[in-house]
Each structure stands twice: as structure tokens, then as C-alpha cells.
Amino acid sequence: MKLLPVALALFYRQLPGNVLEVWTQVREDDGPYHGLLEFPGGKIEPGEEPVMGAVREVQEEVGIEVDPKLGRFMGIYTNPLPNKTILLNVFLFPDQPSLIGRGQWLKVENPDLSRPFTGQIPSPNHQIIDDLYHALYDRAHE
Ligand SMILES: Nc1nc2c([nH]c(=O)n2[C@@H]2O[C@H](COP(=O)(O)OP(=O)(O)OP(=O)(O)O)[C@@H](O)[C@H]2O)c(=O)[nH]1
């Protein structure tokens, strides 16, 4: 089985009342994920530091520069497909002023978390978003 490492940049911000917002953009290509709201990201190149892959994809897809030092590794999530398994290396980034006017902020609130976005986001992203919400707001993590 083939393992395909991908880097994702998850820009997020916290609003009052235990609200999380995550930044997404519409996928424009004409593959099976066309039209989904996704995090900037793509395949990590051979020899590339994963966080640099996230920063490069942000530059290519969003057109903004971000400092790799701002990226915090959140974890690796898997997306098992019939012919390969995608390893999503997720990096958290703080909201950037240069994102203003671009993409969409998805509002994540208890108790539904990412559920309202079913069908609008890639399925592995539900776990990523919900884990981030819990890490930020569950009392056990404070
Ligand atoms: N960009 C992106 N990819 C995601 C997300 N969630 C998720 O499961 N994926 C999966 O991760 C893989 C990323 O590959 P990609 O096709 O965007 O990578 P790329 O830009 O380097 O590829 P390309 O050169 O073929 O355009 C896809 O299979 C995609 O479905 C997400 O939030 N953002």
C-alpha cells in the first residue's frame, strides 16, 4: 500500500463563548473533491520539511507568505483510499491579517462542532476540526 504524505495549514481563531473558527477555501480542481471547503495543503515534496510543505502550499494556493515558525504540529490524520492512504500532517497557524477578504471562516460551536459541514468538507477534516475544538475548550485539557 502506498502512503502519501500531505501537509495541511489550519488557520484558526477563537471567538468569545467557546467558538472556534477555521479557515477554508473552495477546492477548484475538477477531481472528486471539487467544490469542497478545505484547508490549504498538498503533497509534501521529497526531502521537504512537512511544515515547509504547508507554507509552500499556502503561498501557491492562497497567495500569502506565512512564517514557518508560526506553524505548530497538531498531528497526523489518515485518509484511507482504495489505492493509497493519505497521511495528513496538520499544522496549526494563527489567524493572519493577509487572509482578510479571502476564503471562508467556518464557525464551530458546541454541541454540533463540524457536523453542520457534512458533505461540504473532506471527511477526514471532521476529526481534525473536532479534535482542535476539544483541545482548545475541554476543561480536561486546561
Ligand atoms: N488540500 C487539502 N487536501 C486534503 C484536505 N483534507 C483531505 O483529506 N485532503 C486530501 O489530501 C490530498 C491532498 O492532495 P492534493 O491533490 O491537494 O495535493 P497537491 O496539491 O500536491 O496535488 P496536485 O499536484 O495533484 O494538485 C487529497 O487527496 C485530498 O483529498 C484538506 O483539507 N486540504
The ligand as an ORCA input file, in Angstrom:
! r2SCAN-3c Opt
* xyz 0 1
  N      -5.558     20.390      0.351
  C      -6.257     19.590      1.134
  N      -6.261     18.255      0.918
  C      -6.996     17.494      1.762
  C      -7.731     18.043      2.843
  N      -8.344     17.043      3.515
  C      -8.040     15.886      2.868
  O      -8.414     14.765      3.166
  N      -7.204     16.172      1.803
  C      -6.677     15.200      0.864
  O      -5.283     15.308      0.761
  C      -4.869     15.167     -0.579
  C      -4.132     16.428     -0.978
  O      -3.701     16.303     -2.217
  P      -3.711     17.497     -3.275
  O      -4.240     16.943     -4.530
  O      -4.370     18.732     -2.719
  O      -2.176     17.757     -3.341
  P      -1.385     18.596     -4.396
  O      -1.994     19.963     -4.439
  O       0.060     18.473     -4.027
  O      -1.710     17.743     -5.670
  P      -1.746     18.114     -7.179
  O      -0.353     18.470     -7.512
  O      -2.266     16.837     -7.781
  O      -2.753     19.250     -7.278
  C      -6.118     14.951     -1.417
  O      -6.340     13.579     -1.604
  C      -7.208     15.492     -0.525
  O      -8.437     14.861     -0.680
  C      -7.720     19.441      3.056
  O      -8.341     19.993      3.959
  N      -6.971     20.172      2.169
*
